[in-house]
Amino acid sequence: MPKTLFFLAPVLAVLPVAEAAAEPGLPPQLVIVSFDGAHDNALWEKSLAMAERTGARFTYFLSCTFLMTRDGAGAAYRAPGHKAGRSNVGFAPDNADIRVRLGHIWQAHRAGHDIGSHGCGHFDGKDWSRADWRNEFSAFRTALAEGWRASGDAGEEPEGWARFAETEIKGFRAPYLSAGPGLVPALKDFGFTYDASLVSKGPVPPVGAAGITRFALPLIPEGPTGRPVIAMDYNLFVRHSMGVENRKDSDTFEARTLDAFRAAYRAQHDGGRIPLQLGFHFVEMNGGAYWRALDRFLTEVCRAPETACVSYREAMDRLADVARPTGSTF
């Protein structure tokens, strides 16, 4: 697959930092790692191996056009406000590629990872209505449910796949972290339980909105001056090299990223134990600096005392008894 960089538009509003002091009997420090796009099959294999080695469980936010070929189901896909057959991230190159990806999705699901939705064609939905979002979610559900048949291998569909596609996708992250007022009602219509599209000035507890739990990627201090950056590989890529691939300084970028992750983790582990969220993509930027830093970080913390590296869905279960404020500053 082409490694096109297509990820984030500027985010203009952020949730404030929560005030939380350490108290006796605090829960484990949760570390939540997610991957947007979930397309490149080599990185599926790499991430699953990383999870097995470190003990982490991930959330994979899948873009559903990677379950379509351009000349197959992709020709009929139509995002709200766009012509049919369009996708900002392309389509799968062939059916064989799709079948491998479907196998990885099922392997991840069976291993306890969380499969979420990243929509289909990676369009900016800030102006989409509730009906528009429902259209996108319907396209996603259909692409997942019909994936084996559409790729020409219906006989290999695992038992339980239909129920998984219909009822087990509970989380969503908006492309570009961009979502307007139509999103939450549509999420509720389709049985989602959480959204991970917000951004906050630092780690904050999730907030409730109309029956949907909303998580925010935090800004964390990074670099020699500790200037805040969204805890996401693409934002680090832009910070470090202005979004231009730079393999020469890959080791430096890795070290800076690892230092930032360690400091953000220590601040919460030794403080109020607010979950720390880190966002990644299925693209290895700046020579793989950010994936290497993630691997080293998870190796250090996931089996550390009073720490659990969990998916968003598992975090929801663990936080179920924690009171959450209603409403959102968005």
N, C-alpha and C positions, 0 to 999 in steps of 0.2 A: 504494500500500500504506500502511496506517496506520503511523506511525512510533512504534510502541510500544517503550518501553524495558524490556528483559526480561533483562538480560545476566548480571550476576554476583552470585552469593551470596558471603558471606564465605569467604575461603580461610584455613584454620586452620593450615596447615603450609607451610613454605617450605624450599627447598633452600638450604644455606649458600652464601655467596660464595666463589668459588674464588680461591686465591692464585695470581696469574700475573704474572711480571715480563717486561718486554720483552727480547727476545733478537734477535741478528742473524738475518737471513733469515726473518723472520716472514711468514706468509701474508697475503694481502690482508685488510683489515678487512671482514667480512661484515655487511651490514645486511639483516635479514629482516623484511619487512612482510606482515602477513596481514589479511584481512577476514573477520569472522564473519557468517553469515547469507546474504550474497551474493544479495539478493532484488531491491531497487529497481533497475529497469532503467536509470533515469537515472544512478544511481551506478555501475552497470556501465560505462556509457559514459564517465563522468567518470574513473573509476579507470583504464580502459584508455588513455584519452588522456593521463593523468598518467604512466603507465608508458612510453608511447611517447616522450613529451617528455623524461623524465628518464633513461631507460635502465634503469629498475627492472623486475624481474620479481617478481610477487606470488604469494602463496598465497591462494586463495579457499576458505574453509570453508563449504560450501553446506548449508543446512537444506532437507531434501528435501520438506517440505510446500509449499514454494514451486514445486514441480513438480506440484501437485495442486490441483484445485478442491474446495471443501467438499462439493459435491454429487456430485463425480466420484470419483476415487480416494481423496480425503480421507475419504469416508464409511466406507471399509473400513480405513483406517490405524488401528492400535491400538498405542499405546506400552505397554510393560510397566507393569502396575499402574494403567492408565487405561482409560476407556471408549473404544470405537471413535469415530472422528470428532473426537477432541480434539487440540488443538495449542496450546501456549503462545504461538506466534507467528502463528497464523492460517494461511491458505492463499492460493494465488493467486486473484485476483478472477475470472479467466476464462481460457479456453484461449489467447486471443490474447496475453495477458500471459506465459503459460508459453512460448509459441513464441518470443517475443522473448528471454526469459531463456535458453532452450536455445541460441539463436544466439549469445548473448554467451559462454556457457560454451564453446562450440566455438571461437569466435574467440579466447578467452583461451588455450585449450589449444593451438591452432595457433600462437599467438604465443610459446609457451614458458613461459606461466604454469602454475602448479600448482593443480589442482582437488582439494580435500580434502573430507572429510565433517565436518559439524557435527551428525550425526544427523538426525533428522526434525523432531519436534515441540518441540524445545528443553525437554525435561524433565530434572530433576535425577536423574542416574543413580547417585548415591553408594551406594545400597543395591541396585543391580541385580546380578543374578548373571551368570555367563558366558553362560548361556542367554538371559537378558534382553537383554544387549548384542548377542548374535547375532541376535535377533529384530529389533532396531533396525537393525543393519547390513544385514540382508536386505531390510528395507523400503526403506532408502536405495538399495541396488543396483537393486532392482526399479523404483523410481520413476525413477531415472536412465535405466535401460535402456529403459523403456517410455514415456519422456517424450514423444517425437514422436507415437507412436501414440495415447497417451492424450489428447493435446491435439488430436487430429483431423487431424494433418498427417503421417502416416507416410511419405508420398511425399517429404517434404523432409528426412528423416533423412540426415545426411551419411554417406558411405562411411567406415567405420572407427569409427562411433559405438558399435556393439555391443561391439567389442573394448575401446574406451576405457572404457565403463561397467563392463565385467566385470573389467578387469585394471589400469587406469591410476590408480585412486584409491588412493593409498598413504599418505595422511596423515589424521589425525583431531585434532579439538579438542573436548573435552567441553563441552556447555553448562554455564554457570556455573563453568567450570574445576573441575567436581566429578566425581570418578571414584573408585569403590571398587575392591576387589581383583578383581572380575569383569572389569574392562575389558581389561587387557593380554592375558590368555589369549584373549579373544574377538577382539581386534585381530589376533593371530597367526593365529587360525582363518580370518580373512577376507583374509589376505594383505597387511595393512597393514605398513608398515615403520617408520613413526614416529608419535609422539603428541606434541601440543603443548599439553598440558593442565596442566602443572606451573607453579609460581610459585617464584621464587628471590629471595633477599635482594639480589642484584645479578646482573649477567651471569655465567653459568656455562656451561661446555661441556655439551653433551648427555650424558646417561648412558644406559647400556644396561640393559634389563630384559627377560629372557626373549625375546631376539631382536628387541625393539622399541626403537628409539632414541627417547628421551624428551627433549623440549625444554621449557625453563621460561621463561615471561615474567618479566623481572626487575623488581624495584623499582629506581627511579632517583630521585636527588635532584630536587626540584622546588620552585619558589617561593622567596620571600625567605629562608626559614630552611633550605632544602634538605631538607625533610622527605620521606622516601621515599614513592613512590606506584607502584603497578603501572603499567608502561609500556603503558597501554591507554587509548583515548579515553574509555570509560565511567568509568573510575576518575578520570581528570582532570575529567570532567564533575561527578562527585560532589564531588571536592575543591574545585572552583572555585565551584560554585553549588548544592551540596547536591542535585544531580540535578534541579534545576528550571531550565527553559530561561530563559536570560538573554542576550538579544541585545544589550542596551545595553553590556555589558562584553566583547563578543566580541573586540575587538581586543586587549584586555589579556590575555584567556585565550590567544589565539593567540601573543602574544609570550612569555608564560610557558612555554607548551608548546614553542615553538621553542628557547628558551634551554635547557630541560631536555634536549631531544633532542640539541642541539649538545654540551652538556657530557658526556652519556653517551657520545656518539660519540667525543669527544676522549679521554676516559678510556681507552677500549679501543684506539683507533687508536694512541695514544702509549704504550700499556701492553702487555698480553698478547695483544691481538687476539682476544679472545673475541667470538663473534658477538653483535651487538646486535639484540634482537627487539622489535618494536613491534606492538601489536595494535590493530586498528580494527574498526568495524562499518559496515554500510551504513545509517547514520543520521548526519546532520550535526547534531551537538549544539552548543548555545550559538551558534547562527547560523553554523555551519560552521567554528568556530574551529580545531578539531583537524585537519580535512581541509586547511585552508589552511596550517596549520603543517607538516603532513606534506609538502605539495607544495613548500613553500619549502625544507624540510630535504633532501628527495630531490634537488631541483634543485642544491643546494650540494654534496652528497656523492657522488652515484651515479657521477659521472664524475671524481671527485677521484682523485689518485694513490693507489695501494695500497688501493683500496676497491672493493667489488662489492655491489650491491643485488640480492639473489637471493631466490628462493623457498626454502621449506623443503626441497623436493626437490633443488634444485640445491645447497643447503648440505650436504645429506647426501652428495652426490657429492664435493664439495670436501673434506669432512671424513673421507672414507672411509679415508684412510691415517693419520688421527690416532688414537692409542690413546685409548680411552675407559674410564673405570672401569665395572665391572659393578655392578648393583644400584641401588637408589634409596633415598633417605631417606624416601620416602613409604611 
